[in-house]
Amino acid sequence: MISIKVYKQGNDILIGACDEQLIGKKVEDGKFHLDVSKDFYDGQRISIEVLKTYLENATIANLVGEKTVKCAIQLGLVDPDCILRIKGIPHAQIVKML
C-alpha cells in the first residue's frame, strides 16, 4: 500500500506519498538526508490505482519509495534520470507549472 497525505493551499494541491513500509525511516548519504516523517507522509492508505488519480490532480508532490516513484514515472510525470536515490531509496519531486 501507499501512504498519502494531502495538503491544500489556495489553488495548489500538495501530496506527500510513500511506500507504506518507509514511514518513519531516516537515511543519510553524504550531504543528502531523507526523513520520511509520520507528520508529513502518514495519512490514508491507498492503492497504486488511487495514487494515479492523486498524482494527476496534484500541483506539487513529494514521492518516496519504489512503488510510489514508479507510478509517477509510468504516468510520465517523473523522468527516470531525475530520481534521487538516498541509500537506495528513490525520491522524486513534482511541481506542475500551470
C-alpha positions as CSV (number, residue, x, y, z in Angstrom):
1,M,0.0,0.0,0.0
2,I,0.9,3.7,-0.4
3,S,0.6,6.2,2.4
4,I,-0.6,9.6,1.3
5,K,-1.3,12.9,2.9
6,V,-2.9,15.8,1.0
7,Y,-2.4,19.4,1.7
8,K,-4.3,22.3,0.1
9,Q,-3.1,25.9,-0.1
10,G,-5.1,28.2,-2.3
11,N,-5.1,26.6,-5.8
12,D,-2.3,24.2,-5.0
13,I,-2.7,20.6,-4.0
14,L,0.5,19.2,-2.4
15,I,0.8,15.5,-1.7
16,G,3.3,13.6,0.3
17,A,3.2,9.9,-0.8
18,C,5.5,7.0,0.1
19,D,5.6,3.2,0.2
20,E,3.9,2.4,3.5
21,Q,6.9,0.5,4.9
22,L,9.1,3.6,4.7
23,I,7.1,5.7,7.1
24,G,9.4,6.9,10.0
25,K,12.6,5.9,8.2
26,K,15.5,8.4,8.2
27,V,18.5,7.9,5.9
28,E,21.7,9.9,5.2
29,D,24.1,9.6,2.3
30,G,26.8,12.3,2.4
31,K,25.0,15.7,2.0
32,F,21.6,14.1,1.3
33,H,19.2,13.5,4.1
34,L,15.8,11.8,3.8
35,D,13.2,11.9,6.6
36,V,10.0,10.0,5.7
37,S,8.3,11.6,8.7
38,K,5.0,10.5,10.1
39,D,3.9,14.1,10.3
40,F,4.3,14.7,6.5
41,Y,3.6,11.3,4.9
42,D,1.5,9.3,7.2
43,G,-2.1,9.6,6.1
44,Q,-4.6,7.4,4.3
45,R,-3.5,4.0,2.8
46,I,-4.3,3.8,-0.9
47,S,-3.7,1.5,-3.9
48,I,-1.5,2.4,-6.9
49,E,-4.6,3.0,-8.9
50,V,-5.9,5.6,-6.5
51,L,-2.4,7.2,-6.3
52,K,-2.6,7.8,-10.1
53,T,-5.6,10.0,-9.6
54,Y,-4.0,12.0,-6.8
55,L,-0.8,12.4,-8.9
56,E,-2.8,13.6,-11.9
57,N,-4.5,16.3,-9.8
58,A,-1.6,17.4,-7.6
59,T,0.3,20.5,-8.4
60,I,3.2,19.6,-6.1
61,A,4.2,16.1,-5.0
62,N,7.0,14.7,-2.8
63,L,7.4,11.0,-3.5
64,V,9.4,8.3,-1.8
65,G,9.8,4.6,-2.4
66,E,10.0,2.1,-5.4
67,K,6.2,1.7,-5.9
68,T,5.3,5.3,-5.4
69,V,8.0,6.7,-7.7
70,K,7.5,4.0,-10.3
71,C,3.8,5.1,-10.6
72,A,4.8,8.7,-11.3
73,I,7.3,7.5,-13.9
74,Q,4.6,5.4,-15.6
75,L,2.3,8.4,-15.8
76,G,5.1,10.5,-17.4
77,L,5.3,12.9,-14.5
78,V,8.9,11.9,-13.5
79,D,11.9,11.4,-15.7
80,P,13.7,8.2,-14.5
81,D,17.0,10.0,-15.0
82,C,15.9,12.6,-12.4
83,I,15.3,10.3,-9.5
84,L,17.5,10.9,-6.4
85,R,18.4,7.7,-4.6
86,I,19.5,8.1,-1.0
87,K,20.9,4.8,0.4
88,G,19.0,3.1,-2.4
89,I,15.6,4.7,-1.6
90,P,14.2,6.6,-4.6
91,H,12.9,10.1,-4.0
92,A,11.3,12.4,-6.6
93,Q,9.5,15.7,-6.6
94,I,7.0,17.1,-9.0
95,V,6.0,20.7,-9.5
96,K,3.4,21.5,-12.2
97,M,3.6,25.0,-13.5
98,L,0.1,26.0,-14.6
